[in-house]
Each structure stands twice: as structure tokens, then as C-alpha cells.
Amino acid sequence: MQVNTEASNTSAMRQLNLKKQRVCESALEHKEVDLSCDSSGLLDLKVSTVLNANPDFGSLADILAPNTEKAVVSDADQQLLIKLSFRELVHVKSIIIGADHPPQGGEEDEDSYSAPMAVKVFANQPAMDFNDIESGSVSPGGEFTLSFSKGDEEMPLMQHKFSRVKDLAIFVEDNTCQTEFSYINRLRVMGCKAPTYHSEYKKQ
């Protein structure tokens, strides 16, 4: 009985390549990266926005890039609502906020600006606004009190509430010194691509 060795080797090689592909896809899904940076390709910056931001200061794109000079600054009061939209589902593990360089050059005195203190985080509420938060019609998946006593503040998020996120909202309710305006220098969203049902099936 003759065995087709060439066909057998080809089949074995195909199976090996498929296995390698699955391992690579799994690593990509579980590797923790900054979901908000340009290189990840996951954040849709054209759709993402900041509500109640003073246009005379920095933009959302500025605080997503590593910097200490520019800042997103609130406009009418202390509150900010940062709304991030992703191109595909992501698993958000934590949010890091930096606020150590008060904005310069505005009409107000430097003492009028403070870092965020009370922060609430919402998942998959793309249409929400300040009125929804005030009325309680949307519920936060995480609530934090920040102090910035040791530099940038990291807010770990509960896995079951942020495992499949398309839209993420970060609400700054007030600030550390109860000044008129709040500011943020840096924003990072740490996590990974959410595994698809197809990828979970392939692992079985």
C-alpha cells in the first residue's frame, strides 16, 4: 500500500499554519495596548468628541498624544464629557488621566483650573449627554475619586461591564480644588480587542 507522502506533508503544513494563525490572533486579542492612540487604529477620532470643552485650549487629539503642554479645559463650569467611539468592539481594562500642567494663556488666572476629582465612566451609551447623567437615565459602570498625589491616575474597570465596548464616555463631575474649570493633559485607554464569537469558536 502506497502512502501519498507529499499530500500528507501538505496537509500537516496547512494545519500547522492554521494553528500559528490562531495563536497570533489570540495574542492580538489579549495584548494590552493603548486603545486611544493612533497606532492602534481602533479609535475613530472623527466621531469622538468632548462636550463643554473650551475651544481656546487643546483638543481631544492633543490629550491623546503624549504631552504636558496642552490641555482640554472645561468651558461653562467644572464638567467635561469625553465621548470615545471605537471602530470595533474592545475590552477596556483601565483609563489613565494625567493633569499636572495647568493651561496657560487663557483669560482666567492659573488658579482657576484644577485636575479632575469625581469621574464616572459609561459603556455603550453613544447618544448620552449631560442631561442624561443629571437625570440618572444612564448608569455608570465605574465611579472614581482622583487625587493625583502620585502622578497620573489609573482607573481600573470591572471586566464584565467593559468587556465589549463600542462607545466609551468619561464624565468629569468636579475637580480637586473646586475651582471654576477642570483640565486634562493626557488621556490613555488601556485594553485589547474584544474576542469575536468566531475566534472563540476556532479555539474549541
C-alpha positions in Angstrom: 0.0 0.0 0.0 1.4 3.4 -1.1 1.1 6.5 1.0 0.9 9.8 -0.6 3.7 11.4 1.4 3.6 14.8 -0.4 -0.2 15.2 0.2 0.3 14.2 3.8 3.0 16.7 4.3 1.0 19.4 2.7 -2.0 18.7 4.9 0.3 18.7 8.0 1.8 22.1 7.0 -1.6 23.6 6.4 -2.7 22.5 9.8 0.4 24.0 11.4 -0.1 27.3 9.6 -3.7 27.5 10.8 -2.5 26.8 14.3 0.0 29.6 14.1 -2.6 32.0 12.7 -4.9 31.2 15.7 -2.1 31.8 18.2 -1.3 35.2 16.6 -5.0 36.2 16.6 -5.4 35.2 20.2 -2.3 37.2 21.2 -3.6 40.3 19.4 -6.9 40.0 21.2 -5.3 39.7 24.6 -2.4 42.0 24.3 -3.0 45.1 26.4 -2.4 48.3 24.4 -3.4 52.0 24.4 -6.7 51.8 22.5 -6.8 55.5 22.1 -3.5 56.0 20.3 -3.3 56.4 16.5 -1.1 53.4 16.0 -3.8 51.0 17.4 -6.2 52.1 14.6 -9.2 51.3 16.9 -10.3 54.8 17.9 -12.5 56.7 15.5 -11.3 60.2 16.3 -13.6 61.8 13.7 -16.7 60.6 15.7 -15.2 61.0 19.2 -15.7 64.4 20.9 -15.5 66.4 24.2 -18.6 68.2 25.4 -18.2 71.5 27.3 -14.6 71.9 26.1 -13.2 75.5 25.7 -12.2 75.8 22.1 -9.4 78.2 23.0 -7.4 75.4 24.5 -6.3 71.9 23.5 -8.4 69.3 21.6 -9.1 65.7 22.2 -6.4 64.7 19.8 -3.9 66.8 21.9 -4.5 64.9 25.1 -4.5 61.5 23.4 -0.9 62.3 22.3 1.9 62.2 24.9 2.3 65.8 26.1 2.4 68.1 29.1 1.9 71.4 27.4 -1.6 71.3 26.0 -4.9 70.6 27.9 -8.5 70.1 27.3 -10.3 72.6 29.5 -13.9 72.8 30.6 -15.9 75.9 29.4 -19.1 76.8 31.2 -18.3 75.0 34.5 -16.2 72.2 36.0 -17.7 69.4 34.0 -16.4 67.6 30.9 -17.9 64.7 29.0 -15.3 62.8 26.8 -17.0 60.5 24.3 -14.8 58.0 22.5 -16.1 55.8 19.7 -14.2 52.7 18.5 -14.2 51.1 15.1 -14.7 47.7 16.6 -15.5 46.1 19.9 -12.8 46.5 22.5 -12.2 45.3 26.1 -11.4 48.3 28.2 -9.3 47.4 31.2 -8.4 50.8 32.6 -8.3 54.6 32.0 -5.3 56.7 32.8 -5.6 60.5 33.2 -2.8 63.0 33.6 -3.3 66.6 34.8 -0.1 68.2 36.1 0.3 71.2 33.8 -2.5 73.9 34.2 -3.4 75.7 30.9 -1.5 78.8 30.0 -2.6 81.9 28.1 -6.3 81.9 28.9 -8.3 84.9 30.2 -8.6 83.4 33.6 -5.9 83.2 36.3 -4.0 79.9 36.6 -5.6 79.2 39.9 -9.0 78.9 38.1 -8.1 75.5 36.8 -7.8 72.2 38.7 -7.4 68.5 37.9 -10.5 66.2 37.8 -11.7 64.6 41.0 -15.0 62.9 40.7 -15.1 60.8 37.5 -17.7 58.4 36.1 -17.3 56.0 33.2 -20.1 54.7 31.0 -20.1 52.0 28.3 -22.1 51.8 25.1 -24.2 55.0 25.5 -23.3 56.8 22.3 -26.2 59.4 22.5 -25.8 60.3 26.2 -25.3 63.9 27.3 -25.1 65.9 30.5 -28.9 65.8 30.8 -28.9 62.0 30.8 -26.3 61.9 33.6 -28.2 64.5 35.7 -31.5 62.7 35.3 -30.0 59.3 36.1 -31.3 57.8 32.9 -27.8 56.3 32.3 -25.8 54.3 34.9 -22.0 54.4 35.2 -20.0 51.3 35.1 -17.4 52.8 37.3 -17.0 55.7 39.7 -13.7 57.1 40.9 -12.3 59.9 43.1 -8.9 61.1 41.9 -6.2 63.0 43.8 -3.1 62.9 41.5 -1.0 62.7 44.7 1.4 60.2 42.9 1.2 61.5 39.3 -1.1 60.2 36.7 -4.2 58.4 38.0 -5.2 54.9 36.7 -8.8 53.8 37.0 -9.2 50.0 36.7 -12.6 49.0 35.3 -14.8 46.0 36.1 -14.2 43.4 33.4 -17.9 42.3 33.0 -19.0 45.9 32.4 -16.4 46.9 29.9 -15.5 43.6 28.0 -17.3 44.5 24.8 -17.3 48.3 24.3 -18.1 50.3 21.2 -18.6 53.6 22.8 -16.9 54.9 26.0 -17.9 58.0 27.9 -15.8 59.7 30.6 -17.6 62.2 32.8 -15.6 64.7 34.9 -18.1 65.9 37.5 -15.9 68.2 39.5 -12.2 68.9 40.3 -9.7 68.6 43.1 -9.7 72.2 44.3 -13.3 73.1 43.4 -12.1 75.8 41.1 -14.2 77.2 38.2 -12.7 75.0 35.5 -11.3 71.5 35.1 -8.4 70.4 32.8 -6.8 67.2 31.5 -3.3 67.0 29.9 -3.2 63.3 29.0 -5.7 60.5 28.4 -5.0 56.8 27.8 -7.5 54.0 27.4 -5.8 50.6 28.1 -7.2 47.3 26.9 -7.4 45.0 23.9 -9.6 44.0 21.0 -12.7 42.1 22.2 -12.6 38.5 21.1 -15.2 37.7 18.5 -17.5 34.8 18.7 -15.8 33.4 15.6 -12.4 33.5 17.2 -13.8 31.8 20.3 -15.3 29.1 18.2 -11.9 28.5 16.4 -10.2 27.9 19.8 -12.5 24.9 20.5 
